[in-house]
Amino acid sequence: MENRLYELLEIKTKDDLGTVSKKVKIRVPKLRKYAQNMVIPSGEDAKKIQQYLGISDLVYRLKLGDIDLNLKEKIAQHASEIAELFEKETTVIEDISTVPVFETELGKLYHDDSIQVMKNMPDESVDLVFADPPFNLGKDYESRIDDKLSKETYLRWTNQWVKEAVRIVKPGGSVFIWNLPKWNVHISNMMEGHLTLRHWVAVDMKYGLPINGKLYPSHYSLLYYVKGSKPNVFNPERIPLDVCHTCGHELKDYGGYKSKMNPKGVNLSDVWNDIYPVRHSKYKNRGSNELPLKLLDRIISIATNPGDTVFDPFGGSGTTYAVAEILKRKWIGSEIGPVDQIIDRLKHLEMESRQIDEIHSKKNHLFLPNIEALRRKNGYWLPEDFEGPQVEQERLF
Ligand SMILES: C[S@@+](CC[C@H](N)C(=O)[O-])C[C@H]1O[C@@H](n2cnc3c(N)ncnc32)[C@H](O)[C@@H]1O
């Protein structure tokens, strides 16, 4: 039973839970709910716990990590004394192998725990960190990692790798984190004060089935942070206008703005609904958890230029490394589980290179050639209908 509240109340077994519940006068289901949902008891329940333990409200809050802005200020005022206490604790860093298991001219893959790999990396040494960690959904990973941790343990582990990711990214470099919204709200909190939020991108992709009593979860969250106030590189692509694929008519009414549409396409927004999961076995490199090439192509292209360095701590099937390799970025990767598939994939990138070419051929056009032909046939407007120097200046979208 790993939980800070249980630790504080010295609850290790079910029997302890029953005994403490009676003594503290909070019912078992309520205590369990607090622990499972990582909610810090407040009001009467907080008083009962403080009385039972004989501690003050301040000690109670510190022990449970309930640190609000006032408390943060107090901690800052007493920083030297607190640091002195911490410095007495010595940390032993394991000796880690620093030899990559596979290398190309551009990249290095480590068969290791990503936190250890990052600890061996210098401060501010990469241009982009992209991370797609396990979501703690109880999945079976080949690496046999425990994907069903308590919420607190998962977040503690997450905090460890996020801290390292923040350290290794260069000033002006970017950090993208792909996760479920329920985890990214916490990760966002961990980044605050260290990096600047540029976007919470909602990637419209259904996962799982509708849940009774809840909205149908249908977006992944992609956090986009930068170290400092501005990114060194920002190359967003333009995307085609949403149209009916049988008639070519635009799906939204652009009314008087048609003439202001950029022939190179629509500005990429922070809602992406053109990313599809890898389903076809021909394109799959492993059973599950493989992100689409298009997603990584977009992220790497937005935040880096050729020659820049990309780091992905959670290799999986190696999508990030494959795309980085094709786009001529340097890359560093780590995977704790089997790496044979990644290595094999990186040795045979011909088909994926062609897929990336195809993805690129569809960028920066308002209408793709087949849609343009359809629109022309049906007499719908095209950017050429609004050409002229004044229009160029007024392109809005
Ligand atoms: C969601 S998958 C990543 C999938 C990847 N983005 C792709 O497109 O194939 C997460 C991966 O992280 C690996 N992993 C989990 N904990 C790790 C750790 N501490 N260090 C390195 N890899 C880890 C898992 O074995 C799993 O393969």
The ligand as an ORCA input file, in Angstrom:
! r2SCAN-3c Opt
* xyz 0 1
  C       4.134      3.924    -24.885
  S       5.601      3.089    -25.297
  C       6.425      4.140    -26.419
  C       6.008      3.894    -27.854
  C       6.774      4.720    -28.858
  N       6.473      6.115    -28.786
  C       6.490      4.222    -30.273
  O       5.951      4.985    -31.103
  O       6.758      3.071    -30.551
  C       6.545      3.259    -23.848
  C       7.844      2.459    -23.850
  O       8.642      2.901    -22.749
  C       9.371      1.787    -22.266
  N       9.792      2.124    -20.901
  C       9.071      2.115    -19.779
  N       9.805      2.509    -18.723
  C      11.018      2.816    -19.207
  C      12.208      3.319    -18.619
  N      12.268      3.584    -17.321
  N      13.271      3.521    -19.403
  C      13.215      3.268    -20.750
  N      12.123      2.788    -21.353
  C      11.036      2.573    -20.599
  C       8.397      0.637    -22.356
  O       9.077     -0.594    -22.367
  C       7.690      0.955    -23.678
  O       8.296      0.282    -24.743
*
